[in-house]
Amino acid sequence: MYHAAPINDYFQPALHIPEAGVAELRLTIRQDFHHAAHAAHGAIYFKALDDATFFAANSLIEDVFVLTVSFNLYLTRPVSEGEVVARGRVVSRSKRLYLAEGILEDARGRDIARGSGAFMPSAISLSGLKDYR
């Protein structure tokens, strides 16, 4: 389902869920991701961390799609090339709210951003989504 999303044709990320409540996303920084100062735009940091934390949360819910309710992002270091890795994990959950934290690292393993998000189950059935498996 994730890799079939039209937006991912452009970004070409790779998502892996090693266990319930945890997700990892890999993305190669390209020049067409750069802002005017020749480093990755903050939208790239957000996408990587939102996707990793979102799927960490959704990996705990088997019937419906979750929605991002809010997301807080700290950009700590610029990156202009190489692969970045976002790792997300659920840190708290209740029946209607899942909180997840994420760290984004550059190719040298340095933290370049951190984020946290709140996610809620929606009324959108996963089984009704075209590419859900």
C-alpha positions in Angstrom: 0.0 0.0 0.0 2.7 2.5 0.9 4.9 1.9 -2.1 1.9 2.1 -4.4 1.0 5.7 -3.3 1.4 8.1 -6.2 3.6 10.5 -4.1 6.1 7.8 -3.6 6.8 7.5 -7.3 8.5 10.8 -6.9 10.4 10.4 -3.6 11.2 6.6 -4.1 11.4 5.8 -0.4 11.7 2.3 1.0 9.7 1.4 4.1 10.3 -1.5 6.4 8.3 -2.6 9.5 10.6 -4.9 11.5 8.1 -5.3 14.3 4.8 -4.0 15.5 5.1 -0.4 16.7 8.3 0.2 14.8 9.0 1.4 11.3 12.1 2.4 9.3 12.2 4.5 6.1 15.1 5.0 3.8 15.3 7.8 1.2 18.2 9.0 -1.0 18.6 12.7 -1.1 18.6 14.1 -4.7 19.4 17.6 -6.0 15.8 18.1 -7.0 15.0 17.9 -3.2 17.2 20.9 -2.5 16.2 24.4 -1.5 18.0 27.5 -2.8 20.9 27.0 -0.4 21.7 23.5 -1.9 20.5 21.3 1.0 17.4 19.1 1.4 14.2 21.1 1.9 12.4 20.6 5.3 9.6 18.9 3.5 11.9 15.9 3.0 12.6 15.7 6.7 8.9 15.9 7.4 7.9 13.3 4.9 10.5 10.8 6.2 9.7 11.3 9.8 5.9 11.5 9.4 5.9 8.3 7.2 8.1 6.4 9.7 6.1 7.4 12.8 2.7 7.0 10.9 3.5 3.4 9.9 4.9 2.6 13.4 1.4 3.6 14.7 -0.6 1.9 11.9 1.4 -1.3 12.4 -0.5 -1.7 15.7 -4.0 -1.3 14.1 -5.2 -4.1 11.8 -8.5 -2.8 10.5 -8.4 1.0 9.8 -6.0 3.6 8.4 -4.6 6.1 10.9 -4.5 9.8 10.4 -1.8 12.3 11.5 -3.4 14.6 14.0 -0.3 16.7 14.7 3.4 16.5 14.1 6.3 18.4 15.8 9.6 18.6 13.9 13.1 19.7 14.9 15.6 20.2 12.0 19.0 19.9 13.6 21.5 19.5 10.7 21.4 20.1 7.0 21.9 17.3 4.5 22.6 17.6 0.8 23.3 14.1 -0.4 23.3 10.4 0.5 20.8 8.2 2.1 18.8 9.2 5.1 17.1 6.8 7.5 14.1 7.7 9.6 13.2 5.4 12.5 9.9 5.7 14.2 8.4 4.0 17.2 5.2 4.2 19.2 5.9 5.5 22.7 2.3 5.7 24.0 -1.1 4.5 23.0 -4.7 4.5 24.0 -7.8 3.4 22.2 -8.0 6.7 20.2 -4.5 8.2 20.3 -1.1 6.9 19.4 2.0 8.9 20.1 5.2 8.1 18.1 8.7 9.5 18.0 11.2 9.5 15.2 14.9 10.2 14.5 16.3 11.0 11.1 19.9 10.1 10.5 22.3 11.0 7.6 24.5 8.4 5.8 27.2 8.9 8.6 24.7 8.0 11.3 24.4 11.6 12.6 21.0 12.9 13.9 19.7 15.5 11.4 16.2 15.8 12.7 13.8 14.5 15.3 10.0 14.5 15.3 7.0 13.3 17.2 3.4 12.8 16.1 0.0 12.1 17.3 -2.1 9.6 15.3 -5.7 8.6 15.5 -7.6 5.6 13.9 -9.9 6.8 11.1 -13.1 5.3 9.7 -11.2 4.3 6.5 -11.1 0.5 6.3 -7.7 -0.9 5.3 -9.4 -3.8 3.5 -11.2 -1.3 1.3 -7.9 0.3 0.1 -6.9 -0.8 -3.4 -3.3 -1.7 -2.7 -3.6 -2.9 0.9 -2.1 -6.3 1.6 
